Amino acid sequence: MDSLLQEINMLPGVLGCFVYNGKQQIAGSKMPPIFKENSIQSIGNLLARTLQMGSMAQLNFKDIEIKYNESLLLANLLANDALLIIICEPTTNQSLVKMTTGMLAKDIETSMSTGSIPAPRKPQQTSAESNDNAPQQREQAPAEAEISAELAPVLEQVKDALALAIGPIAAPVMKDSIELWVTQHKPSIANIPALAKILCEEIADVDLEEDFMAELKNINT
């Protein structure tokens, strides 16, 4: 879980985060040293009680946002009444934080239940599919090879623009988007706008899309 929480901590403006489980225990923490364990526990208790009172009033909270003069506290409800609690600077880009936590939530929940981060599942194959597996791999493998020496630095600039908009999750988002892009378009500088469209669909947040597209205008093609 530490690596997942560290990904959140890498976001601009995030000061620290921790997970408070349904048993009123700190399941994982990446908080600054100034926050002692009893202080973190108190924050978790307070937010858990807030959710309980909301539930009694038939208010089903999915997240909580508390603004202070010098900080911003965000809490997301996870499975089994657990909470992912994030301490940020007041000016932190909340859209970026919510996007990142949304992508990591399932892995955090799995880590809490199993103690480890799940490995990607490999699709099961029938015997017939297994016989055809080698030809399929030969057909799919050229995707990355089709990226020319001229195109590679441009894609690196696109990834940098994406990272400025959405932070450290840019690399996996870029990888998945390129895999889709090369199946729909010929990998070329002329088709970069099509890749940008796919990336915006992955981002799925208007403000972050605008940030990305603004950064994209600065790349050299």
URSULNOR-V55367 format. One record per residue. N is the residue number from 1. PHI is phi in whole degrees, -180 to 180 (NA if undefined). Layout:
BEGIN
N_PHI / N_PHI
END
This chain:
BEGIN
1_NA / 2_-56 / 3_-67 / 4_-68 / 5_-67 / 6_-65 / 7_-61 / 8_-69 / 9_-63 / 10_-75 / 11_-69 / 12_-58 / 13_91 / 14_-82 / 15_-93 / 16_175 / 17_-155 / 18_-157 / 19_-115 / 20_-117 / 21_-88 / 22_-68 / 23_-94 / 24_62 / 25_-126 / 26_-84 / 27_-85 / 28_-174 / 29_-148 / 30_-133 / 31_-105 / 32_-61 / 33_-56 / 34_-64 / 35_-88 / 36_-76 / 37_-58 / 38_-68 / 39_-69 / 40_-64 / 41_-61 / 42_-65 / 43_-62 / 44_-61 / 45_-61 / 46_-62 / 47_-71 / 48_-64 / 49_-66 / 50_-60 / 51_-66 / 52_-63 / 53_-65 / 54_-64 / 55_-65 / 56_-65 / 57_-92 / 58_60 / 59_-110 / 60_-92 / 61_-72 / 62_-102 / 63_-155 / 64_-131 / 65_-129 / 66_-124 / 67_-102 / 68_-116 / 69_-63 / 70_-114 / 71_-158 / 72_-131 / 73_-112 / 74_-118 / 75_-132 / 76_-113 / 77_-79 / 78_-107 / 79_-65 / 80_58 / 81_65 / 82_-80 / 83_-129 / 84_-101 / 85_-115 / 86_-126 / 87_-104 / 88_-129 / 89_-73 / 90_-58 / 91_-93 / 92_-60 / 93_-72 / 94_-67 / 95_-61 / 96_-66 / 97_-63 / 98_-66 / 99_-64 / 100_-66 / 101_-66 / 102_-63 / 103_-73 / 104_-95 / 105_-56 / 106_-63 / 107_-66 / 108_-66 / 109_-62 / 110_-65 / 111_-62 / 112_-66 / 113_-85 / 114_-113 / 115_85 / 116_-147 / 117_-83 / 118_-66 / 119_-83 / 120_-58 / 121_-80 / 122_-91 / 123_-62 / 124_-74 / 125_-123 / 126_-80 / 127_-62 / 128_-65 / 129_-66 / 130_-65 / 131_-65 / 132_-93 / 133_-62 / 134_-62 / 135_-61 / 136_-63 / 137_-64 / 138_-67 / 139_-75 / 140_-85 / 141_-58 / 142_-64 / 143_-51 / 144_-73 / 145_-67 / 146_-74 / 147_-74 / 148_-76 / 149_-62 / 150_-72 / 151_-81 / 152_-54 / 153_-66 / 154_-68 / 155_-64 / 156_-65 / 157_-67 / 158_-63 / 159_-64 / 160_-64 / 161_-64 / 162_-66 / 163_-64 / 164_-66 / 165_-89 / 166_-120 / 167_81 / 168_-68 / 169_-83 / 170_-61 / 171_-60 / 172_-66 / 173_-65 / 174_-64 / 175_-61 / 176_-64 / 177_-69 / 178_-65 / 179_-60 / 180_-72 / 181_-58 / 182_-72 / 183_-84 / 184_-108 / 185_-142 / 186_-72 / 187_-62 / 188_-157 / 189_-62 / 190_-63 / 191_-100 / 192_-58 / 193_-58 / 194_-68 / 195_-65 / 196_-61 / 197_-64 / 198_-63 / 199_-64 / 200_-64 / 201_-65 / 202_-71 / 203_-65 / 204_54 / 205_-146 / 206_-58 / 207_-64 / 208_-69 / 209_-63 / 210_-64 / 211_-61 / 212_-64 / 213_-65 / 214_-66 / 215_-67 / 216_-65 / 217_-66 / 218_-91 / 219_-77 / 220_-100 / 221_-110
END
